[in-house]
Amino acid sequence: MSATTILNLASAVRTTNGESSSFDVSDYVELAIDTDVTAGSGGTLTLFYDRLGADDATYFPIWQSDPITGATDVSTSIGAGLAYSQSFAGTGKLRWTISAGSFTFSASIIGK
């Protein structure tokens, strides 16, 4: 099975909580989440991968990063037997919280 880019979030300065659009991951058994934080100051950034519940309305966090306070790279994998052995179901999204300050980052999710 070849790898496919599911999400490619462009680098930007962000100062508020946010999330990507929802995306379908039902054709994949593995997800790789990669985030490049090039600058950060004045607070913490936390990243989350959320899956859509059976009610088609509620998202549940199945992965979250450690709090980030400055420039760093964050990478993880989700799927059976991987770093986070979780079912990621049919629909997901990337979400972030920023406690204060600003962070410049980009993110991608690759499915396989």
CYANA upper distance limits for C-alpha pairs under 8 A (distance plus 0.5 A):
  1 MET  CA    112 LYS  CA      6.72
  2 SER  CA    112 LYS  CA      6.51
  3 ALA  CA    110 ILE  CA      6.90
  3 ALA  CA    111 GLY  CA      6.09
  3 ALA  CA    112 LYS  CA      5.08
  4 THR  CA    110 ILE  CA      5.98
  4 THR  CA    111 GLY  CA      5.75
  4 THR  CA    112 LYS  CA      6.92
  5 THR  CA    108 SER  CA      7.78
  5 THR  CA    109 ILE  CA      6.59
  5 THR  CA    110 ILE  CA      4.93
  5 THR  CA    111 GLY  CA      6.85
  6 ILE  CA     23 PHE  CA      7.83
  6 ILE  CA     25 VAL  CA      8.45
  6 ILE  CA    108 SER  CA      7.97
  6 ILE  CA    109 ILE  CA      6.00
  6 ILE  CA    110 ILE  CA      5.98
  6 ILE  CA    111 GLY  CA      6.89
  7 LEU  CA     23 PHE  CA      8.50
  7 LEU  CA    107 ALA  CA      8.10
  7 LEU  CA    108 SER  CA      5.61
  7 LEU  CA    109 ILE  CA      5.46
  7 LEU  CA    110 ILE  CA      7.54
  8 ASN  CA    106 SER  CA      8.28
  8 ASN  CA    107 ALA  CA      6.59
  8 ASN  CA    108 SER  CA      5.03
  8 ASN  CA    109 ILE  CA      7.31
  9 LEU  CA     20 SER  CA      8.24
  9 LEU  CA    106 SER  CA      5.94
  9 LEU  CA    107 ALA  CA      5.50
  9 LEU  CA    108 SER  CA      6.50
 10 ALA  CA    105 PHE  CA      8.26
 10 ALA  CA    106 SER  CA      5.62
 10 ALA  CA    107 ALA  CA      7.47
 11 SER  CA    104 THR  CA      6.95
 11 SER  CA    105 PHE  CA      5.49
 11 SER  CA    106 SER  CA      4.57
 11 SER  CA    107 ALA  CA      8.08
 12 ALA  CA    104 THR  CA      5.78
 12 ALA  CA    105 PHE  CA      6.43
 12 ALA  CA    106 SER  CA      7.35
 13 VAL  CA    102 SER  CA      7.09
 13 VAL  CA    103 PHE  CA      6.08
 13 VAL  CA    104 THR  CA      4.69
 13 VAL  CA    105 PHE  CA      7.37
 14 ARG  CA    102 SER  CA      6.13
 14 ARG  CA    103 PHE  CA      5.85
 14 ARG  CA    104 THR  CA      6.54
 14 ARG  CA    105 PHE  CA      8.29
 15 THR  CA     98 ILE  CA      7.06
 15 THR  CA    100 ALA  CA      7.64
 15 THR  CA    101 GLY  CA      6.63
 15 THR  CA    102 SER  CA      5.01
 15 THR  CA    103 PHE  CA      7.00
 16 THR  CA     97 THR  CA      7.48
 16 THR  CA     98 ILE  CA      6.19
 16 THR  CA    100 ALA  CA      8.40
 16 THR  CA    102 SER  CA      8.39
 17 ASN  CA     95 ARG  CA      8.31
 17 ASN  CA     96 TRP  CA      6.12
 17 ASN  CA     97 THR  CA      4.86
 17 ASN  CA     98 ILE  CA      5.93
 18 GLY  CA     95 ARG  CA      6.35
 18 GLY  CA     96 TRP  CA      5.96
 18 GLY  CA     97 THR  CA      7.16
 19 GLU  CA     93 LYS  CA      7.48
 19 GLU  CA     94 LEU  CA      6.13
 19 GLU  CA     95 ARG  CA      4.54
 19 GLU  CA     96 TRP  CA      6.61
 20 SER  CA     93 LYS  CA      6.27
 20 SER  CA     94 LEU  CA      5.88
 20 SER  CA     95 ARG  CA      6.85
 21 SER  CA     93 LYS  CA      6.77
 21 SER  CA     94 LEU  CA      8.39
 22 SER  CA     91 THR  CA      7.01
 22 SER  CA     92 GLY  CA      6.03
 22 SER  CA     93 LYS  CA      5.27
 22 SER  CA     94 LEU  CA      8.48
 23 PHE  CA     91 THR  CA      6.01
 23 PHE  CA     92 GLY  CA      6.07
 23 PHE  CA     93 LYS  CA      6.80
 24 ASP  CA     90 GLY  CA      6.12
 24 ASP  CA     91 THR  CA      5.08
 24 ASP  CA     92 GLY  CA      7.12
 25 VAL  CA     88 PHE  CA      8.09
 25 VAL  CA     89 ALA  CA      7.49
 25 VAL  CA     90 GLY  CA      5.63
 25 VAL  CA     91 THR  CA      6.17
 25 VAL  CA     92 GLY  CA      7.40
 25 VAL  CA    111 GLY  CA      7.86
 26 SER  CA     89 ALA  CA      6.86
 26 SER  CA     90 GLY  CA      4.79
 26 SER  CA     91 THR  CA      7.55
 28 TYR  CA    111 GLY  CA      6.15
 28 TYR  CA    112 LYS  CA      5.68
 29 VAL  CA     79 GLY  CA      6.57
 29 VAL  CA     80 ALA  CA      8.10
 29 VAL  CA    111 GLY  CA      7.91
 29 VAL  CA    112 LYS  CA      6.57
 30 GLU  CA     77 SER  CA      7.49
 30 GLU  CA     78 ILE  CA      6.33
 30 GLU  CA     79 GLY  CA      5.34
 30 GLU  CA     80 ALA  CA      8.10
 30 GLU  CA    111 GLY  CA      6.21
 30 GLU  CA    112 LYS  CA      5.68
 31 LEU  CA     77 SER  CA      6.02
 31 LEU  CA     78 ILE  CA      5.63
 31 LEU  CA     79 GLY  CA      7.09
 31 LEU  CA    109 ILE  CA      7.05
 31 LEU  CA    110 ILE  CA      6.15
 31 LEU  CA    111 GLY  CA      5.13
 31 LEU  CA    112 LYS  CA      7.00
 32 ALA  CA     75 SER  CA      7.78
 32 ALA  CA     76 THR  CA      6.38
 32 ALA  CA     77 SER  CA      4.92
 32 ALA  CA     78 ILE  CA      7.03
 32 ALA  CA    109 ILE  CA      5.99
 32 ALA  CA    110 ILE  CA      5.61
 32 ALA  CA    111 GLY  CA      6.99
 33 ILE  CA     74 VAL  CA      8.42
 33 ILE  CA     75 SER  CA      6.06
 33 ILE  CA     76 THR  CA      5.87
 33 ILE  CA     77 SER  CA      6.63
 33 ILE  CA    107 ALA  CA      7.84
 33 ILE  CA    108 SER  CA      6.43
 33 ILE  CA    109 ILE  CA      5.12
 33 ILE  CA    110 ILE  CA      7.19
 34 ASP  CA     73 ASP  CA      7.92
 34 ASP  CA     74 VAL  CA      6.31
 34 ASP  CA     75 SER  CA      4.93
 34 ASP  CA     76 THR  CA      7.23
 34 ASP  CA    107 ALA  CA      6.10
 34 ASP  CA    108 SER  CA      5.85
 34 ASP  CA    109 ILE  CA      6.94
 35 THR  CA     73 ASP  CA      6.22
 35 THR  CA     74 VAL  CA      5.58
 35 THR  CA     75 SER  CA      6.82
 35 THR  CA    105 PHE  CA      7.34
 35 THR  CA    106 SER  CA      6.19
 35 THR  CA    107 ALA  CA      4.71
 35 THR  CA    108 SER  CA      6.99
 36 ASP  CA     71 ALA  CA      8.31
 36 ASP  CA     72 THR  CA      6.85
 36 ASP  CA     73 ASP  CA      5.16
 36 ASP  CA     74 VAL  CA      7.07
 36 ASP  CA    105 PHE  CA      5.93
 36 ASP  CA    106 SER  CA      5.88
 36 ASP  CA    107 ALA  CA      6.84
 37 VAL  CA     70 GLY  CA      7.74
 37 VAL  CA     71 ALA  CA      5.44
 37 VAL  CA     72 THR  CA      5.67
 37 VAL  CA     73 ASP  CA      6.42
 37 VAL  CA     74 VAL  CA      8.42
 37 VAL  CA    103 PHE  CA      7.62
 37 VAL  CA    104 THR  CA      6.32
 37 VAL  CA    105 PHE  CA      4.70
 37 VAL  CA    106 SER  CA      7.14
 38 THR  CA     70 GLY  CA      8.11
 38 THR  CA     71 ALA  CA      5.17
 38 THR  CA     72 THR  CA      7.12
 38 THR  CA    103 PHE  CA      8.23
 38 THR  CA    104 THR  CA      6.13
 38 THR  CA    105 PHE  CA      6.35
 39 ALA  CA     70 GLY  CA      6.21
 39 ALA  CA     71 ALA  CA      5.26
 39 ALA  CA    103 PHE  CA      6.04
 39 ALA  CA    104 THR  CA      5.57
 39 ALA  CA    105 PHE  CA      7.75
 40 GLY  CA     69 THR  CA      6.55
 40 GLY  CA     70 GLY  CA      4.79
 40 GLY  CA     71 ALA  CA      6.49
 40 GLY  CA    101 GLY  CA      7.98
 40 GLY  CA    102 SER  CA      6.20
 40 GLY  CA    103 PHE  CA      4.71
 40 GLY  CA    104 THR  CA      6.86
 41 SER  CA     69 THR  CA      7.11
 41 SER  CA     70 GLY  CA      6.76
 41 SER  CA    101 GLY  CA      6.01
 41 SER  CA    102 SER  CA      6.22
 41 SER  CA    103 PHE  CA      7.12
 42 GLY  CA     69 THR  CA      8.22
 42 GLY  CA    100 ALA  CA      6.35
 42 GLY  CA    101 GLY  CA      4.77
 42 GLY  CA    102 SER  CA      7.33
 43 GLY  CA     69 THR  CA      6.72
 43 GLY  CA     98 ILE  CA      7.45
 43 GLY  CA     99 SER  CA      5.91
 43 GLY  CA    100 ALA  CA      4.94
 43 GLY  CA    101 GLY  CA      5.69
 43 GLY  CA    102 SER  CA      7.92
 44 THR  CA     67 PRO  CA      6.25
 44 THR  CA     68 ILE  CA      5.76
 44 THR  CA     69 THR  CA      5.37
 44 THR  CA     97 THR  CA      8.50
 44 THR  CA     98 ILE  CA      6.20
 44 THR  CA     99 SER  CA      5.88
 44 THR  CA    100 ALA  CA      7.16
 44 THR  CA    101 GLY  CA      8.33
 45 LEU  CA     67 PRO  CA      6.21
 45 LEU  CA     68 ILE  CA      5.45
 45 LEU  CA     69 THR  CA      7.03
 45 LEU  CA     96 TRP  CA      7.36
 45 LEU  CA     97 THR  CA      6.19
 45 LEU  CA     98 ILE  CA      5.13
 45 LEU  CA     99 SER  CA      7.18
 45 LEU  CA    103 PHE  CA      7.74
 46 THR  CA     64 GLN  CA      7.38
 46 THR  CA     65 SER  CA      6.22
 46 THR  CA     66 ASP  CA      6.96
 46 THR  CA     67 PRO  CA      5.52
 46 THR  CA     68 ILE  CA      6.71
 46 THR  CA     96 TRP  CA      6.05
 46 THR  CA     97 THR  CA      5.83
 46 THR  CA     98 ILE  CA      7.20
 47 LEU  CA     64 GLN  CA      5.93
 47 LEU  CA     65 SER  CA      5.74
 47 LEU  CA     66 ASP  CA      8.45
 47 LEU  CA     94 LEU  CA      7.78
 47 LEU  CA     95 ARG  CA      6.39
 47 LEU  CA     96 TRP  CA      4.97
 47 LEU  CA     97 THR  CA      7.20
 48 PHE  CA     61 PRO  CA      6.79
 48 PHE  CA     62 ILE  CA      8.03
 48 PHE  CA     63 TRP  CA      6.03
 48 PHE  CA     64 GLN  CA      4.77
 48 PHE  CA     65 SER  CA      7.06
 48 PHE  CA     94 LEU  CA      6.30
 48 PHE  CA     95 ARG  CA      5.53
 48 PHE  CA     96 TRP  CA      6.46
 49 TYR  CA     61 PRO  CA      6.27
 49 TYR  CA     62 ILE  CA      6.54
 49 TYR  CA     63 TRP  CA      5.74
 49 TYR  CA     64 GLN  CA      7.00
 49 TYR  CA     92 GLY  CA      7.51
 49 TYR  CA     93 LYS  CA      6.42
 49 TYR  CA     94 LEU  CA      5.29
 49 TYR  CA     95 ARG  CA      6.79
 50 ASP  CA     59 TYR  CA      6.15
 50 ASP  CA     60 PHE  CA      5.60
 50 ASP  CA     61 PRO  CA      4.69
 50 ASP  CA     62 ILE  CA      6.30
 50 ASP  CA     63 TRP  CA      7.71
 50 ASP  CA     92 GLY  CA      5.97
 50 ASP  CA     93 LYS  CA      5.96
 50 ASP  CA     94 LEU  CA      6.89
 50 ASP  CA     95 ARG  CA      7.71
 51 ARG  CA     59 TYR  CA      5.82
 51 ARG  CA     60 PHE  CA      5.83
 51 ARG  CA     61 PRO  CA      6.96
 51 ARG  CA     62 ILE  CA      7.43
 51 ARG  CA     88 PHE  CA      6.35
 51 ARG  CA     89 ALA  CA      6.98
 51 ARG  CA     90 GLY  CA      8.17
 51 ARG  CA     91 THR  CA      6.36
 51 ARG  CA     92 GLY  CA      4.83
 51 ARG  CA     93 LYS  CA      7.22
 52 LEU  CA     56 ASP  CA      6.64
 52 LEU  CA     57 ALA  CA      7.39
 52 LEU  CA     58 THR  CA      6.38
 52 LEU  CA     59 TYR  CA      4.92
 52 LEU  CA     60 PHE  CA      6.87
 52 LEU  CA     89 ALA  CA      7.81
 52 LEU  CA     90 GLY  CA      7.86
 52 LEU  CA     91 THR  CA      5.95
 52 LEU  CA     92 GLY  CA      6.38
 53 GLY  CA     57 ALA  CA      7.27
 53 GLY  CA     58 THR  CA      5.97
 53 GLY  CA     59 TYR  CA      6.30
 53 GLY  CA     60 PHE  CA      7.24
 59 TYR  CA     92 GLY  CA      8.42
 62 ILE  CA     86 GLN  CA      7.49
 62 ILE  CA     88 PHE  CA      8.15
 63 TRP  CA     84 TYR  CA      7.84
 65 SER  CA     74 VAL  CA      8.10
 68 ILE  CA     72 THR  CA      8.28
 70 GLY  CA    103 PHE  CA      8.24
 76 THR  CA     83 ALA  CA      7.03
 76 THR  CA     84 TYR  CA      8.17
 77 SER  CA     82 LEU  CA      6.47
 77 SER  CA     83 ALA  CA      5.98
 77 SER  CA     84 TYR  CA      6.74
 78 ILE  CA     82 LEU  CA      6.31
 78 ILE  CA     83 ALA  CA      6.72
 78 ILE  CA     84 TYR  CA      5.24
 78 ILE  CA     85 SER  CA      6.42
 78 ILE  CA     86 GLN  CA      6.69
 78 ILE  CA     87 SER  CA      8.31
 78 ILE  CA     88 PHE  CA      7.95
 79 GLY  CA     83 ALA  CA      8.24
 79 GLY  CA     84 TYR  CA      6.81
 79 GLY  CA     85 SER  CA      5.43
 79 GLY  CA     86 GLN  CA      5.87
 79 GLY  CA     87 SER  CA      6.60
 79 GLY  CA     88 PHE  CA      7.64
 80 ALA  CA     84 TYR  CA      8.15
 80 ALA  CA     85 SER  CA      5.14
 80 ALA  CA     86 GLN  CA      6.78
 80 ALA  CA     87 SER  CA      7.68
 81 GLY  CA     85 SER  CA      5.93
 88 PHE  CA     92 GLY  CA      7.65
 98 ILE  CA    102 SER  CA      8.01
 98 ILE  CA    103 PHE  CA      8.45
